[in-house]
Amino acid sequence: MKIFIKNMVCGRCIAAVSNIFNERNIKITQISLGEVETEGDISKMDIQLIEDRLKETGFERIKDATHQLVDKIKNLIIIKIGKLDIDENFLLSKFLSVELHKDYSSLSKAFSQNENITVEQFFILQKIEKVKELLLYNEFNLTEIAGKLGYKSVQHLSSQFRSTTGFTPTEFKKLKVHNRRSLDMVQETDTKDQ
């Protein structure tokens, strides 16, 4: 049985969801971001108990195809940004179309209707959260960060960072409270006029 789960964005999420299924002694044959496949069918009682435990830990079962698609889009974007290998000529539309084998306009429409934000805005917000993280770790300078996240220049990164956060990257580093958000919690309320 295949179960789709919202908010699985990292390896720790996979471990947490796996533990929930193990608590009910349900054998998992495959688990990946947003998806769990079990050896057999699950009783209605076990499904309800799993759904309750998922909600307690910040996850949620996705029941319809559109929400599954939107969650796949989010996961693909988060994983792509996490790899820090976005070329400056990267096209989000082409990437998503190839990965999901669907026309980008239908992907974009489904995403916007369900999230009240465009795919492009979500992508930018995710990149900005990654910039915040990298700035705080002091692992890379701004030029390196720009290169790893597909910005054509440091100025472009800085401009987008400021329009999203209200601060330049340098001002952000000096703040005592950094207002970082977990990647699965980034949503339309985080945007300013972009």
Helices and strands as residue ranges (DSSP letters): E 2-6, H 11-23, E 28-32, E 35-38, H 44-56, E 60-62, H 65-82, H 92-100, H 104-115, H 119-137, H 142-148, H 154-165, H 169-174, G 183-185, G 188-190
